[in-house]
Amino acid sequence: MKATIKTQGRQFTVQEGDILFVNRYPETQNGDTVTIDTVLSVGEGSEVQFGQPTVEGASVTARILENKRGTKVVVFKKKRRKGYENKRGHRQELSVIKIESINN
């Protein structure tokens, strides 16, 4: 069974057993269980249910495998012949989650 969910500001189409990299869930540890209630569609084939905007009573259960930081993104700004250079870096906080069950 497939489901389209919205979590941490992004949409994903998932099945049981999928592993996703999402923005970090606040105040969670490795091994915690997260319930995602924002399910936009659920089902497969002719059995698909679409929500308006969400499917009532549907939820997805996921387990947090790891909280980590993403790769470094370097932001470099320069104005030529002016002596202006600005270099900054950013690492996004991520949660690695595994989809355990999809509930109608």
N, C-alpha and C positions, 0 to 999 in steps of 0.2 A: 504494500500500500504506500502511496506517495502523499505528501502533504506540502503545501506551500506555506511557509511561516514568515513572520516578520519579527526580527529580534535585533536589538542593539542598532536600530536604524537601517537595517539591510534586510532584503528578502532572499530566501533560499527555498529551493525545492529539494526535499529530503526524503529518504527512505530509512528504515530501521538499519542501524549499523553504520550510517554515514558519519564521517568525522569532519567537523567544520572549524575554521578559524574565525572567531568573531571578536568584536571589541569586548574588553574585559567586563565581566559581571562584577559589580562592586560587592565587597565584603563576602567573598566566597573563597573556599579552599579547594585543593585537589581532592576529588572524590565526592564532592557535594552534588546533590541532585537539583536540577533546575526544571521548573514546569513553565512551558511557553504556551500562553493562552491565546495569542494573536495568530490564529490559523486562518489563512485566507481561502484555501481550498484543500479538500481532502478526498482521497479515493483514486481509482484507476479505471480507465476505459469508460464504459457507460455508467459507472457507479460514482462519478465525480460529483461532489457537492461544492458549490461556490458560495461564499459568504457575501453579505452586503453590509458592511465590509468584511466581517469575520463570520466564521461558522460557529454557531452557538453550541456550547457543550463539547467542542473539540479541543484537544490539547495535545501537546507533544512533550514527552519527558526526555531530558538529556542529562548526561553525567559529565561533570567537568574533569577532564583528564589532566590538564595542566594549565596554570596561569604563567604566562611568560611575556617577554617583550619581543616585538618584531625586529626586522632588520633596520639599520640606520638609514634614514633619508637625509641627505645633505642639501641644505638650501643655501645657495651661494649667489649673492647679488653683487654686481660690479657696475660702476659707471666709468667708462674709459676716459682717460686723460684728466680725471678729476681727483684721483687718489682715494676714491670711495670703494671699499670692499667690506662685505658683511657676510660672515659664514656662520650658519647655525645648523644644528643637527636635531633630529627628532626620531624617537623610537616609540611606536604605538604599543600600548598595553593590550595584550591579547589573551583570550581564553580559548583553549582547545576543547571542544565538546564532542561527545559521541551521542548520537540519537539512539535511545533505547526503546521507546515505544511511541506509537501514534494511536491516540484514543479518539473515537468518534463521540 
